């Protein structure tokens, strides 16, 4: 894990959550019973599904950026594998939201993913602060 998987999985995850956005548009605008769906659009499960869509794309984008930076600066940074894994584990947050809404899972995956992504971003930021610039 040096960043390549973050980029690949980031793009795949982004594609999934973009497609999920089309499902949300269908449910809001075209599905039978759309009026009921629209009336509860900002509360409960509908709100949470929108949170999953937004966070899924955000965390996918973060994985792409983190992966690129880890690949580009892997010789200058320490703990590349740990940061990479934490960013990937962060994807549990939006997946956990969907699992909670559709499958009734407990919110533990949401919390684990949020903590992991936050840790990876902070760790990478600290790593860049500590990085000694290379003179060429």
ABEGO torsion letter per residue (X at the ends): XAGAAAAAAAAAAAAAAAAAAAAAAAAAAABBGAAAAAAAAABEAAAAAAAAAAAAAAAAAAAAAAAAAAAAAAAABBGAAAAAAAAAAAAAAAAAAAAAAAAGBBAAAAAAAAAAAAAAAAAAAAAAAABBBBBX
